[in-house]
Amino acid sequence: QVQLVESGGGTVQAGGSLRLSCVVSGLTYRSHCVAWFRQAPWKEREAVAAVDSDGSTYYAEVVKGRFTLFKDKATNTLDLQINSLKPEDTGVYYCAADEVYGAWYVVQRAPPDLHHWGQGLQVTVSS
């Protein structure tokens, strides 16, 4: 059974930084991707960053330069480092994983039917 456990959300002032962590367990397929999504209030969920099992990473245009993925194979962890936070980064952040979709497609299309999801983390950026 695949499980994704997120940690690291919270409230931070604009301009600050946060590091979100996602521990993935039970993902046995060699080819898979792990992604971070977010959903702002009254908006659709969007993909912000994703990484393939071969290490290829992709970022949504709106977060490039501020969001960085860190993948640790030893601990099966995918961290999302967020710098220069803006109020519009506020939302619930989700970690997701899938054995079918690739990271590029996930970032470009944000398919809602990825197989595995974490519980979500609230990130609030105050101005």
MARDREN-87381 format. One record per atom (N, C-alpha, C, O): x, y, z; residue in one letter. Coordinates in steps of 0.2 Angstrom, whole numbers, padded with zeros to 4 digits, always signed. Example, Ala and Ser with C-alpha at 12.3 -4.5 7.8 and 13.67 -1.06 7.14 Angstrom:
# MARDREN-87381
+0066-0028+0039a;+0062-0022+0039a;+0066-0016+0039a;+0071-0017+0042a;+0064-0011+0035s;+0068-0005+0036s;+0064+0000+0039s;+0067+0006+0040s;
***
This chain:
# MARDREN-87381
+0004-0006+0000q;+0000+0000+0000q;+0004+0006+0000q;+0009+0007+0004q;+0003+0011-0005v;+0007+0017-0005v;+0004+0022+0000v;-0002+0023+0001v;+0009+0025+0003q;+0007+0030+0008q;+0012+0036+0007q;+0018+0036+0006q;+0009+0042+0008l;+0013+0048+0007l;+0011+0052+0013l;+0005+0054+0015l;+0016+0054+0017v;+0015+0058+0023v;+0019+0064+0023v;+0025+0065+0022v;+0015+0070+0023e;+0018+0077+0022e;+0019+0080+0029e;+0016+0078+0034e;+0024+0084+0029s;+0025+0088+0035s;+0028+0095+0033s;+0031+0095+0028s;+0028+0100+0037g;+0031+0106+0036g;+0027+0112+0035g;+0030+0117+0034g;+0021+0111+0034g;+0017+0117+0033g;+0017+0122+0039g;+0020+0121+0044g;+0013+0128+0038g;+0013+0133+0043g;+0011+0140+0040g;+0009+0140+0034g;+0012+0144+0045t;+0011+0151+0043t;+0018+0155+0043t;+0022+0154+0047t;+0019+0159+0038v;+0025+0163+0037v;+0024+0169+0034v;+0019+0170+0030v;+0028+0174+0035q;+0027+0181+0032q;+0029+0181+0025q;+0034+0177+0023q;+0027+0185+0021a;+0029+0186+0014a;+0036+0187+0014a;+0039+0191+0018a;+0040+0184+0009g;+0047+0185+0009g;+0051+0179+0012g;+0057+0178+0011g;+0047+0176+0016g;+0050+0170+0020g;+0051+0164+0016g;+0050+0164+0010g;+0053+0158+0020s;+0054+0152+0017s;+0051+0146+0021s;+0050+0147+0027s;+0049+0141+0017l;+0046+0135+0020l;+0049+0129+0017l;+0051+0129+0011l;+0050+0124+0020r;+0052+0117+0017r;+0047+0112+0019r;+0046+0111+0025r;+0043+0110+0014l;+0038+0104+0015l;+0042+0098+0013l;+0046+0097+0009l;+0040+0093+0017s;+0043+0086+0016s;+0037+0081+0015s;+0032+0081+0018s;+0039+0076+0010c;+0034+0071+0009c;+0038+0064+0009c;+0043+0063+0005c;+0036+0060+0014v;+0039+0053+0014v;+0035+0048+0010v;+0029+0048+0012v;+0038+0045+0006v;+0034+0040+0001v;+0036+0033+0003v;+0042+0031+0004v;+0031+0029+0004s;+0032+0022+0006s;+0027+0018+0002s;+0022+0020+0000s;+0030+0012+0000g;+0026+0007-0003g;+0025+0008-0011g;+0022+0004-0014g;+0029+0012-0013l;+0029+0013-0021l;+0034+0009-0024l;+0040+0010-0023l;+0032+0003-0027t;+0036-0002-0029t;+0038-0002-0037t;+0043-0004-0039t;+0034+0002-0041y;+0036+0002-0048y;+0042+0006-0049y;+0043+0012-0046y;+0046+0004-0053r;+0053+0007-0055r;+0051+0014-0058r;+0055+0019-0057r;+0046+0014-0062s;+0045+0020-0066s;+0039+0023-0062s;+0033+0021-0062s;+0040+0029-0060h;+0034+0033-0056h;+0036+0040-0056h;+0042+0042-0057h;+0032+0044-0054c;+0033+0051-0052c;+0030+0053-0046c;+0025+0050-0043c;+0033+0058-0043v;+0031+0061-0036v;+0030+0068-0037v;+0035+0071-0040v;+0025+0071-0035a;+0023+0078-0037a;+0021+0082-0031a;+0018+0079-0026a;+0021+0088-0031w;+0018+0093-0026w;+0013+0097-0030w;+0014+0100-0035w;+0007+0097-0027f;+0001+0101-0030f;+0000+0106-0024f;+0002+0105-0018f;-0004+0111-0026r;-0007+0115-0021r;-0014+0118-0024r;-0016+0118-0029r;-0018+0119-0019q;-0025+0122-0020q;-0026+0128-0016q;-0027+0128-0010q;-0027+0134-0019a;-0028+0140-0016a;-0036+0140-0015a;-0039+0137-0018a;-0038+0144-0010p;-0045+0145-0009p;-0049+0147-0015p;-0047+0152-0019p;-0054+0144-0016w;-0058+0145-0022w;-0055+0144-0029w;-0057+0147-0034w;-0050+0140-0029k;-0046+0139-0035k;-0045+0132-0036k;-0046+0128-0032k;-0044+0130-0042e;-0043+0123-0044e;-0036+0120-0042e;-0031+0125-0041e;-0035+0114-0040r;-0029+0112-0038r;-0024+0112-0044r;-0026+0110-0050r;-0018+0114-0043e;-0013+0115-0048e;-0006+0111-0046e;-0005+0111-0040e;-0003+0108-0051a;+0003+0105-0050a;+0009+0110-0050a;+0009+0115-0054a;+0013+0110-0045v;+0019+0115-0045v;+0025+0112-0046v;+0030+0116-0049v;+0026+0106-0045a;+0033+0103-0046a;+0032+0095-0046a;+0028+0093-0043a;+0037+0092-0050a;+0036+0085-0050a;+0043+0082-0052a;+0047+0085-0055a;+0044+0076-0050v;+0051+0073-0052v;+0049+0065-0054v;+0045+0062-0051v;+0052+0063-0059d;+0052+0056-0061d;+0057+0052-0057d;+0061+0054-0054d;+0056+0046-0058s;+0060+0041-0054s;+0067+0041-0057s;+0072+0039-0053s;+0068+0044-0063d;+0075+0045-0065d;+0078+0051-0063d;+0084+0053-0065d;+0075+0055-0059g;+0077+0061-0057g;+0076+0068-0061g;+0077+0073-0058g;+0072+0067-0066s;+0071+0073-0070s;+0065+0077-0066s;+0060+0074-0064s;+0066+0083-0066t;+0062+0088-0062t;+0059+0093-0067t;+0062+0095-0072t;+0053+0095-0065y;+0049+0100-0069y;+0045+0104-0064y;+0043+0102-0059y;+0045+0110-0066y;+0042+0115-0062y;+0036+0119-0066y;+0037+0121-0072y;+0031+0121-0063a;+0026+0126-0066a;+0029+0132-0067a;+0033+0135-0063a;+0028+0136-0072e;+0031+0142-0074e;+0030+0147-0068e;+0034+0151-0067e;+0024+0147-0065v;+0023+0152-0060v;+0027+0151-0053v;+0028+0156-0049v;+0031+0145-0053v;+0035+0145-0047v;+0042+0144-0048v;+0046+0143-0044v;+0044+0144-0054k;+0051+0143-0056k;+0055+0148-0053k;+0054+0154-0053k;+0061+0146-0051g;+0065+0151-0047g;+0064+0152-0040g;+0069+0154-0036g;+0058+0150-0038r;+0057+0150-0030r;+0056+0143-0027r;+0057+0143-0021r;+0054+0139-0031f;+0052+0132-0028f;+0058+0127-0031f;+0060+0127-0036f;+0060+0123-0026t;+0065+0118-0028t;+0064+0111-0025t;+0062+0111-0019t;+0064+0106-0029l;+0063+0099-0026l;+0070+0096-0024l;+0075+0097-0027l;+0070+0093-0018f;+0075+0089-0016f;+0073+0082-0015f;+0069+0081-0011f;+0076+0077-0018k;+0074+0070-0018k;+0080+0066-0014k;+0085+0067-0016k;+0078+0063-0009d;+0082+0059-0005d;+0080+0051-0006d;+0075+0049-0003d;+0084+0048-0010k;+0082+0041-0011k;+0083+0037-0005k;+0079+0032-0004k;+0088+0038-0001a;+0089+0034+0005a;+0083+0034+0010a;+0082+0029+0013a;+0080+0040+0010t;+0074+0041+0015t;+0067+0041+0012t;+0062+0042+0015t;+0067+0040+0005n;+0061+0040+0001n;+0057+0047+0002n;+0051+0047+0003n;+0061+0052+0002t;+0058+0059+0004t;+0059+0063-0002t;+0064+0064-0005t;+0053+0067-0003l;+0054+0072-0008l;+0052+0079-0004l;+0046+0080-0002l;+0057+0083-0004d;+0056+0090-0001d;+0054+0095-0006d;+0057+0095-0011d;+0050+0100-0004l;+0049+0106-0008l;+0051+0112-0004l;+0048+0114+0001l;+0057+0115-0006q;+0059+0121-0003q;+0056+0127-0007q;+0056+0128-0013q;+0053+0131-0003i;+0049+0137-0006i;+0052+0143-0003i;+0052+0144+0003i;+0055+0147-0007n;+0058+0154-0005n;+0054+0160-0008n;+0050+0159-0012n;+0056+0165-0005s;+0052+0171-0007s;+0045+0171-0007s;+0041+0172-0012s;+0042+0168-0002l;+0035+0167-0002l;+0031+0173-0003l;+0032+0178-0001l;+0025+0172-0007k;+0020+0177-0008k;+0013+0175-0005k;+0012+0169-0004k;+0009+0180-0004p;+0003+0179-0001p;-0001+0174-0006p;-0005+0170-0004p;+0000+0174-0012e;-0004+0170-0017e;-0001+0163-0017e;-0004+0159-0020e;+0004+0161-0013d;+0006+0155-0012d;+0002+0151-0007d;+0003+0145-0006d;-0002+0155-0003t;-0006+0152+0002t;-0011+0147-0001t;-0014+0147-0007t;-0012+0141+0002g;-0016+0136+0000g;-0014+0129+0004g;-0010+0129+0008g;-0018+0124+0002v;-0016+0117+0004v;-0011+0114-0001v;-0013+0114-0007v;-0006+0112+0002y;-0001+0108-0003y;-0001+0101-0002y;-0002+0098+0004y;-0002+0097-0007y;-0002+0090-0007y;+0004+0087-0011y;+0006+0089-0016y;+0006+0081-0008c;+0011+0077-0011c;+0007+0071-0015c;+0002+0069-0012c;+0009+0070-0021a;+0005+0064-0024a;+0010+0060-0028a;+0016+0062-0030a;+0008+0054-0030a;+0013+0049-0033a;+0009+0045-0038a;+0003+0044-0037a;+0012+0043-0043d;+0008+0039-0048d;+0013+0035-0052d;+0019+0037-0054d;+0011+0029-0055e;+0015+0025-0058e;+0014+0025-0066e;+0017+0022-0070e;+0009+0029-0068v;+0007+0030-0075v;+0009+0036-0078v;+0013+0037-0083v;+0008+0042-0075y;+0009+0048-0077y;+0017+0050-0076y;+0020+0048-0071y;+0020+0054-0081g;+0026+0056-0080g;+0026+0063-0077g;+0021+0066-0077g;+0032+0065-0075a;+0032+0072-0071a;+0031+0078-0076a;+0027+0082-0074a;+0033+0077-0082w;+0032+0083-0086w;+0025+0084-0088w;+0022+0089-0087w;+0021+0078-0089y;+0014+0078-0090y;+0010+0081-0084y;+0005+0084-0084y;+0012+0078-0078v;+0009+0080-0072v;+0009+0088-0071v;+0004+0091-0069v;+0015+0091-0072v;+0016+0098-0071v;+0012+0102-0077v;+0009+0107-0075v;+0012+0099-0083q;+0008+0103-0088q;+0001+0102-0088q;-0003+0107-0090q;-0002+0096-0086r;-0009+0095-0086r;-0012+0094-0079r;-0018+0094-0079r;-0008+0093-0074a;-0011+0092-0067a;-0017+0087-0067a;-0022+0089-0065a;-0016+0081-0069p;-0021+0077-0069p;-0024+0075-0062p;-0020+0074-0058p;-0030+0076-0061p;-0033+0075-0055p;-0034+0068-0052p;-0035+0066-0046p;-0032+0063-0057d;-0033+0056-0055d;-0027+0052-0054d;-0026+0046-0055d;-0022+0056-0051l;-0016+0052-0049l;-0018+0047-0044l;-0023+0048-0040l;-0014+0042-0043h;-0016+0036-0039h;-0016+0037-0032h;-0020+0035-0028h;-0011+0041-0030h;-0009+0041-0023h;-0008+0049-0020h;-0005+0053-0024h;-0011+0050-0015w;-0011+0057-0012w;-0010+0057-0005w;-0012+0053-0001w;-0006+0062-0003g;-0006+0063+0005g;-0012+0067+0007g;-0016+0069+0004g;-0011+0069+0014q;-0017+0072+0017q;-0017+0079+0016q;-0023+0082+0017q;-0012+0082+0014g;-0012+0090+0013g;-0009+0093+0019g;-0010+0092+0024g;-0006+0099+0017l;-0003+0103+0022l;-0006+0111+0021l;-0006+0113+0015l;-0007+0114+0026q;-0009+0121+0025q;-0003+0125+0025q;+0001+0125+0030q;-0003+0130+0020v;+0003+0135+0020v;-0001+0141+0020v;-0005+0143+0015v;+0001+0146+0024t;-0002+0152+0024t;+0003+0158+0024t;+0008+0157+0028t;+0003+0162+0019v;+0008+0167+0019v;+0004+0174+0020v;+0000+0176+0017v;+0007+0177+0026s;+0004+0184+0027s;+0008+0189+0024s;+0014+0189+0024s;+0004+0194+0023s;+0007+0200+0019s;+0010+0205+0024s;+0012+0211+0023s;
***
